[in-house]
């Protein structure tokens, strides 16, 4: 704690504050300094009055940065990295995130849409559109946002129906033959009833990649999603109903899969030096074996734009759901009920070794039904703001996965059972009771206390096996031939989360806060296809944080910093393990400790000039662990290693300038950029696990109406065409890499009425 104390003292000495730079509703109005209202504590407050590290994005910010998915949003967040493996998008916040293939795991950074919890990462593949704002909360949020929020929570709030007639449309097209259009229509049916319909359609005739096996471009989106809302507003009661439907048949980001073998079957030296990352064709994929006559299958090609897959990454997913939100106000008391249901069917193909052969061709099928109910009461009683509530969630997931290795001699599977397979049914029941109170001791000093009790019950009925090469039906299930493992089990994890804090406002434009909080993530089961089924226990995180939020120089400058210390117990980590022949599994590997500092600056030197800069420092290490993991270099102890996706340094920024070019029109030029330092993408921290630092920059030039009625833009993303590694899995017999998308440029237009 000595190291952390020094950090805290430095933070206070410099008199700066915690990361909460909040973008205005429109970047074009750079001089706007009105307060941003958030609901991070499930009640409306100014972002500058909340003692939590928060970043807020408005609707125009999201549209102009094209932040319709997890990755685009993460690029604008200090200390946040996004990963996507087999179309499982997830945030990593301050080094805490999910790095897992399995469909039954919950991310430690939760995603909520209109305060409805989305329990599985693949549910976040539904594009985000017609969004009013996004609030990204850092640190454990277990008392109010509940399940599995050790790292934080990203909360999306859709535009609700308004009592007016309005509409709008956004169009976007790029040089890779991809186009997207989204829009909305809003109407007031009466003084008490309003309706809003919104939609998004993304289509493509090509993509930024090329499949050398077929000679066709690859990476075309094929998505459709619609949302319908109805709002009734009475004197003291409001009812909001929402329903949505989604379909996705997109071509997904392909992998690069450098070989790791010499011709005699031994590991080639370029693996141990890291050269295989730069020279992807240096080693053979199958050593002495030749699966077939196509030379594309023997060595990886160099360009990240090329694939050679006979079973390329593709989706055939669909989802639907909705919620009913009822609010009733009786004097100082507000009662809120949110009842929600979500269905998602995930049906995807995958070719992790990127070859023209059936050497690791995978089918992923998962189907989830999720129901949740939250009931809470908020009361303002003089100096006391009190919130109490209860939460119930139940989800049931059916999963069928298999990998066809019929042409892969490396594993030596029998020809009558060439598939590694797993099937399971998992049910989760979660019950919770929670409270949060803030008491104003004086006009400038307040105390915060929150408590939540959670009981999670998880049941599993699973089997893993070697199967026949006969996938059938919509689940692509294969006939079991040789059993590997089976488990019927149930576990209950009960825990208490808490938060205690103090807020001090020495002036109306500065908040100084300190807090201690605890979050947890439930235990569960790893079910690797063809491997041994294992269970893991809950993880717990205790977080200590101090910071402030300051507005200076006559509100021209927002200067914010936080310092934090994280103490992890029973950390759940995704590692390669001999019990799983193809995919990594999750294990409890002991503890970790993280010291960190984050800073954000927003400067408005003139009403037409805006600069935002942010940076993060993380010092994170596994501690008190005896875990030893088998790697290409042999057994490696995890003690003292850096966890996955923990760059020591990272930062991002945005510069924007607007020019008046006539009555009612302006030209807006902006660029945003992001730097992520060296990091490891496997927990073992070896040379072959390392991802180099990268810098990515985007640019945009917009002609817009000053009243906000229309705009047209030309833009470029990753304008320097940087190659940057976002995901890595060093499997026992091949290496899987995922890279960020190459450069693209295009045009967009938007109008509202």
N, C-alpha and C positions, 0 to 999 in steps of 0.2 A: 504493500500500500504506500510505501514511501515514494515510489515513482509516480503514482497517481496523485498523491498530495502535492508534489511539485508541479504537476500539470495544472491542478486546480488553482494553486496560488498564482501561477503565471496568467491563467485565464482571468482571474479577478483583478490582477495587477494591471492588465491591459484594458480592463473595463469594457470588453466586448461581449457579444451575446451568442445565443444558440441558433443552430441552423433552422431558420424559418423564413427564408426569403420567399415572399408571396407575390406572384406575378399579378398584374392588374387584369381586369376583365378584358382589356385590349392592349396589346403591345404598341399599337399606334398612338395611344395616349400615354406617352412616357412620363408626362408630368402629373399624372393622376396619382394622388397619395391617399385616396379614401381607404378606410379600413376594410380589410378582407374579413368576411364573416365565415366562420367554420363551425363544424359540429363535432370536433374531435372528442369532446366529452359528452356527446349526445344531447347537447343544448347549444343554442346559437351564442357565439362569443366572437369577439375580435381575435384574429390570429395572434395579435401582440399581447393578449391577456392570458394566453394558455401556456402553462409551463411545461410544454412538450415540444420536442424538436419536430417541426412540421414544415413541409413544403406544399404550397398550394398552386394549382394551375387552373386558369379560367378557360372558358370555351374557345376563345380566339387563340389563346396560346397553344392549345391542343391541336386546333385545326392547322395553324401555320407551321407547326413543327411536325405535322402528320403523325402525331402520337396516337395511332389507333391500336397499338399493341403494346405488350409489356416491354419489349426491347427499346422502342422509341421513347417511351416515357422514362425508363431508367437512365437513358443517356443525359437527361436533364436534372438528375437528382444527385446531390453530393453524397458520396460514400455508398452508392448503390450500383450494383452490376446485375445485368439480366442474363439468364442462361435459357437455352431451349434445346432439350434433348428429346428426340422422337416426338416433337411437337408438344412438349410439356413445358410451357413457359413458366418461369419462376424468377422472383426477385431475390437478390442477395443483398441484405442491408447490414452495413457495418460488419461484413464478413459472415453473416448468418443467413443461410439459404438452403435450398434443396438442390442436390446434385444426383438425381436418381432417375432410372428408367421406369420403375414400377408405377402402376396406375393407382394403387391403393394407399399411397402415402399422402399425408397432408403437409403442405409447406409450412415452415416456421414463420414465414411472412404471409399473413392472410390477405386475401382479396375479398372485399365486400362491394356489392353493387346495390346502391340505395339501402345500405345497412343489412343486406342479405348476404350471409356467408357462403362463399363458393368453396366447398371443402377440398376438391381435387384440382391440381394444377391444369389438367386438360380442359376443365370448364372455362378457363380464362382464354381459350382460343377463340371464343366468340368475340368479334371485333367490337371495339368501343366507339360509339358514335352518338351524336346528339347528346353530348355530355355537358352538364352545367359547370362542374368543377371536379377536380381530383385532389384529395388530401392524402399525402404520404406521411405517415406517422412512424417515427423511429424509436426503437427501444421496445421493451415488453409492453403490450397493451392488454394484458390478460384480464384486468378487472372489468373493463367495459366492453371490449371486443372479443374476449373469450378465448375460444379454442385455438391453440396452436399459433400464438402470436408472440413467440419469444423474440423474434427479430423485429417485428413491427406489423403494421397493417397499411395497405393501400386501398383507399376508399373512393370509389367512383359514385358520383351523384348525377343521375340523368336529368335532363330538362323535364320538368313536370308541366302538365297542362296549365295554360294561362287563360285568363278571361278576356281574350281578344282574338281577332282573326289575323293570322300571320303564317308565314311559310318561308322556306329557304332551301337552297340546294348547293352542294359542293361537288366539284368535278376535278379529277386528277388523272393525268396520263403521263407515262414515262417512255423512255427510249427503248425499253425492253418489251414493248407491246402489251403493257399492263395498264388497266384503267379502273378507276373506282369512282362511283357516284353515291352520295348519300344526301338525305334531305329530310324535311319534316313538313307537316301541315298541322296547324293548330286552329281550333275553332271553339268559340263560346256558344254552347247550345242554349243556355239561359243564364240568368244572373247567378245561378248556383252550380251549373254543370258545364264543364269544359272537357274537350277531347283532344288528344294529340296522337298522330300517327307518324312514325319515323322509320327509315329504312336505310340499308346499305347494300350495294351490289358491287362486287369486285370480279372482274373477268380479265382474261389475257389470252393472247395468241402466241405467246412465247415466254421468255424469261431471261434472266442474266446468265444462265448456265446452258451447256450443250452436252447432250448425251452422245458420246462417240460411238456407242453401240448402235443407235438408231439414226444418228445424223440429225436429230431434231433438237430445237431449243427446248429448254426445260426451266420450270419455275413459275408457270402460269397460275394465278389465283383463280378460284372458281367458288365464290362465296355469295350467299344471299342471307340476309337477316332482316327481320321486321319486328317492330314493337308498336303496340297499341295501348294507350293509357286513357283512363277516364277518372276525372276528379269531381267530387261533389263537395261543396263548401257551404256548411250551414253556419248558424250564428256562433256556436261553440264547438262544433264537431266537423271534422273533415274526413273524407274517405277517398283513398287513391288506389285504383286498381290498375295493374299492369300485366300484360301478357306478351310473350315473344316467341319467335320460332327462328331456327338457324339451320343452314345446310352448307356443308363445306366439302368440295371435291377438288381441292387444290393440289398442285404439285409442290411438295415441300422441299426445304433446303437440303441438298444432298451432302454426303460425307466425302471426305478424303480419307483414304485408308492405306498409308504407306506400309509396305512389307517390313518384316523384322528378321528375315532369315537369310543365311548364306545358302549356297547350293547344296551343302551337305546337311542342312537342317539345323545347324547351330545358329545362335543369335548373331547378327552381323554387328560389327563394331560401331557403325554409324548410329545405332540405337543408343549406345551408352554415352556417346559424345553429344547427342542432340542434333547431329548433322542430318538425321533422317527428316527433321522438320523442315530443313531448308532444301534438301535434295530428296524429294519424295520417291524417286525411282531408284534410290541407292541399293535397296534390299529387295529380295524376292518375297512375294506374299505367301507362297506355299513351299518354299525350300526345294527339296528334291522332287516334289510332286508337281505334275502338270495336269490340271483338271480337264483341259480341252485344248483345241487348236488355236483359239483366239489369243494373240499375244497381249491384248489389253488386260487379260486376267492375271498376268504374271508380275507386273510392276505397276506402281501407281504413277499416273501422269503428274506433271509438275503444276499445271495451272489449277487454281481453285475454282475456275469457271467450268471445268470439265468433269464429267462423270462417265462411268462405263458400266452402269448397273442394268441388270436384266429384271430387277425387282425394285425399281427406284422408289424413294420415299413419296408416298401419296396418301391422301386422306379421302375417306368416304363417311364423314361424320354428320350427325344431326342432333339437334337439341331443341327443347321447348320448355316453357315454364312461365312462372309469374308470381305475383304476390298481391296481397290485400293489406293496405296500411290504413289504420284507423287512429285518429287522434281526437281526444275530447278534453276540453279545458273547462275546469270548474274553479274559478277564482285563481288562487296561486298554484293550483295543482294541474298538471297536464298528464293524461294517461295515454300511452302509445302502445298499440298492438301491431305486430308485423307477422303475417302468416305467409309462408312462401313454399313453393314446390319447384324443383328443377329435375329435368330428365336430360341425360346426355348419353349418346351412343358413339363410341369411338371405334372406328374400323380403319386401320392403317396398314400399309405395306412398308417394308424397310429392308435396305440392303447395306448393312453396316460395313462390309468389307469391299463395297463398291467394285463389284466384278461382274462379268457376263455369265457367271456360273452359279449354280445352286450350292454355294459354299457357306452361306450364312443368311439365306433369305428368310425374313421374319414376317409373321402376321401378328398384329396386335388387335385384340378385340376387348372392349370393356363397355359395360352398360351400368349406369348408376341412376338410382332414384333417390332424391334427397328431399326431405320435408323438414322445415324448421318453424319454430314459433318463439317469438320474443314478446314479452309483456313487461312494460316498465312504467314507473311513476316518477315524475319530477315535480318537486315542490320548491318554491322560493319562499322561505320563512325568515323574513328580516335579513339578518346577516348570513344566514345559512342557505346554501343551495344543496339540496338533497336529492339523490336519484337512487331508487331501488328497483330491482327487477328480477325476472327469471327467464331462462332460456332452455329450449328443448330442441334437439336436432337428431334426426335418424336418417342414415343413408345405407343403402344396400347396393353392393357392387358385384357384378358377375364378370369374371375375367378369363379369357382364353388366349394364350400366347404359345407360339411355337416357332422354331427355327429349322429350316431345311438345310441340312449339311450333306445331302446325298452325293455331292461331287467333291467333298472335302475329305481328303485322306488323313489330315493332321490329327483328328480326334479318333479315328479308327472305329466309327460307329458301324454296326452291322447293316448290310443293305436292306434288311427287312424292317429295320427300326432306325431310319436316318434322321429323325426329327427329335430335337430336345423340346419338351413341351411342359406346360403347366396349366391347370385349371383351378379356379377357386371361387368361392362365394364368401364375401365378407360383409358383416353387418356391424354398424356402429350406432350406439345409442348414447347421446350426451345430454346430461342434465346439469343445470347450473343455477345458482342464486348469486346475485351481485349487488353491490351498493357503492356509491361514490358520494363523498361529501366535501364541500368547500366552505370554510367558515372564515369570514372577514374579521380578523382581530381588530384592525383599524382600517381606515380608508386606503392604506397603502400596503398592508400586510395581511396575507391570508394563508391558512393551512388547508392541505388537501389530504384526504385519506380514502382509500378504496380497498375493497375486499371482495373476493369471489371464490366460491366453493364449486368445484367441478367434479362430476363423476362420469367417466367415460367407460363404456362397456363395449368391447370388441370381440366378436365371435368369428371363427374361421373354419371353413371346410375346404381343404385343399389337397391336391395331389400333383406330384411332378413325376415325369416318366420319359422314357424313350418311346417314340410313337412311330406308327406307319406313315408313309407319305401319301395320306389320303384326306387332306382337309376338306370338310364338307359343311354345308349350311352357311348361314349368315355369320356364325361365330368362327368358322374355319377350324373346328375342333378336329383333332386327329385321334385315331384309335390307339389306346395304350397297348404297348407290347412288353416293355421291360420296366417295371416300377422302379422309381428312384426314391421317393419319399411320399408320405401322406400324413396329414394332421387334421384332427377335429379338436378344436380347443376354444376356450373363452377366457378373456382376461378383463379385469376391472381396474382402472386407474383412478384413484381419488386424490385430489390435491387442492390446496388453497393458494391462490395468487393474491398479491397485495400491492399497493402503491401508497407511499407517503411522500408528501412534498411540501415545500414552502415557496410562496411567491411574494416578492417584494417589488413594489413600483416606486422607486425614489422620485421619479418624475412621470408625467403622463406619457412620455415617449420612451421610457425604458422599463423593462421587466428583468429582474434578476431572479433566478429560480434554482432550486436544488431538489433532487428527488432520489428515492430508492424504490425499486420495484422488482417484482419477481414474476416470471412467466414460466410456462411449462408447455411441453409438447408430448402428447400421449404416446404410449408404447404401441407396438404393433408387430407385424409379421413380414419377413422377407421370404418371397416365394419365387426363387429363380427357376426358369424352365430348365428341366433336366437336372436340377441340383437339390441340395438339402434345405428343407424348410427350417428357418430359425426365427426366434422371437427376440425382441429388444424392449427394454424398459423405457419409461418416460425420461425425458431430459428436463433439467431445470436451469434457469438462468436468473441470477441476481444482478441487477444493473444499478450502478451509482452514477449520477449525472449532475453537473452544475453548468449554468450558462446564463446568458442574458440576451435580450432582444432590444436593440437600441436604434433609435431614429435621431439623426444628428444633422447639423449644418442646415437648420431651417427646413428639415425634412427632405433635403436633397440626398442624404446618404443613410442607408440602412446597413448597419455593421453588426453581424451576428456570429457568435462562436459558442461551441459547447465542448466540454471535456467529459469523458466517460470512462468507466471501468466496468468490464463484464466478467463475471465469475460463473463459468459453466460447470455443471455437474452431470455425469452420465451422458455425455454428449453423443448424439446419434450421428454417425458418420458413414458415408457411402465408400466402401472399400472393395478391392478385388480379394477374392477368397477362394481357396481350393474347393470349398463346398459347392461353388457355383462355377460350372465349366465355361459359361459364356458371358454372363452379365454380373456386375458387381452387386453386393448386398449391403444392407444397413446393419451396423453393429453399434453397441455402446462401447466407446473406447476410452472412457475416463473423463478427464476434464480439460478445460482450456481457460486461458485468461487473456483478456484483450484490454489494452490501453489505447485510447483514441482521442483525437481532437478534430473538430470540423469547423470550418469558417465559411461564411457567405457574405458577399458585399453587393449591394445594389446602389448604383450611383446615377443620379439624374442631373448632370451638370447644366442642361438646358431643357426646356419643355419638349424638345424634339430629339434628344439624345439620351440613350439608355445603355448602361453597362452593367452586366451581372457577372460575377466571378465567384467560384466556390472551390474549396479544396478540402481534402481529408487525409489524415495520417492515422494508420493503424499499426499497432504492434501486437500481434496475436500469435500465441503458441499453445500447442497441446501441452498439458501439464498433468502430472500424477497419473500417467497411463503406462500400463505394461503391454499394450497392444503391439504386436509384431505382424507385419503384413508382407506376404510374398510378392516380390516384384521381379522384373527382368534381371535385376542385380542381386537377387537372393532375398533373404529375410531382412526387413527394415523396421527398426523401432520407430514408433510415432512420437515418442516423448521428445519435446523440443522442436518439433516440426511446425511449420505454418499451416493452418487449415486452408481448405480449398477456397479459391476466389477471394483471397485477402491481400490485395496489393498494399504495399506500405504507403505509397503515395498515389493519389488520384485527384482529378480536378476537372472542372468544366466551366464554360462561360458562354456569354452571349453579348454581342455588340449590335446596337440598332440605331439607325439615324433616319429621320424622316424629313422630306423636303416638300414644301408647298409648291405646286406647279400650276396653280390656277384656282379659280373659284370652286371650292368644294372638293378639290382633288389633292392627293398627296402621293409622293413616291417614298416607299419605305424600303430601305436596304438593311438587311441583317445577316449576321453569320453566327453560328453557334459551333462549339467545339468541345471535345472531350479528350482527356488524357487518362489512361489507366496504366499504372506501373507494372513492373514484373510481378508475376504471381505464379502459384502452382495450381494446376487443375486436377491433380490427384493428391491424396492426403499424405503420400509417402515422401514427397518433396525431393525427388531425384531430378537429375538433369533432364531425363526424358519425360518428366511431369511438368516441366516449366513452360510457361507461356510468356513471350517477350512483351515489353511495354508497347503501347500503340497510341497514336494520335489520330482522331477522326474529326473532320470538319465538314459542315454543311453550309450552304449559302442560299439566299432567297432575295429576289427583287420583286416588289409588289406595287402595283398601281391601284389605289383604293379611293373610294368615296370617303370623305371625312365624316359623314354621317353614319357610315358603316353599312350602307345598303348594298354595295358590290365591291369586288376586288378581283384582279387578275394577277397571276404571279408566274415567274420563271424561277426554277429552283434546281439545285444540285445537291445530292447526298453523297457523302464520302468522296468529296471532290478531288482528293489527291489519290484516290483508288488504293487505299492502304489495305494490306492483308493483315487481319488480326484474328487470333485464335480465341474462340469463346467457350469451347467444350472439348474435353479430351477423355478418352477411356483407353487405357493400355490393357487390352484383353490378353489372355495368355498366348493367343496365336495370331493376333493382329492388333493394329493400332487404329483407333477411330478418332477423327478430328472433325470439328465443325467450325467454320469460319464465318465472320461477319460478311454481310452482303457487299459485293463489289460496287463500284461507283454507278450512279444512275442520275439522270437529269430529266426534267420534264416541265409541264405547265399545269397550272391549276386555276380554277375560277370559282367564285362563290357569290351568291346574291341572297338577299333577304327582302321580304316585303311585310 
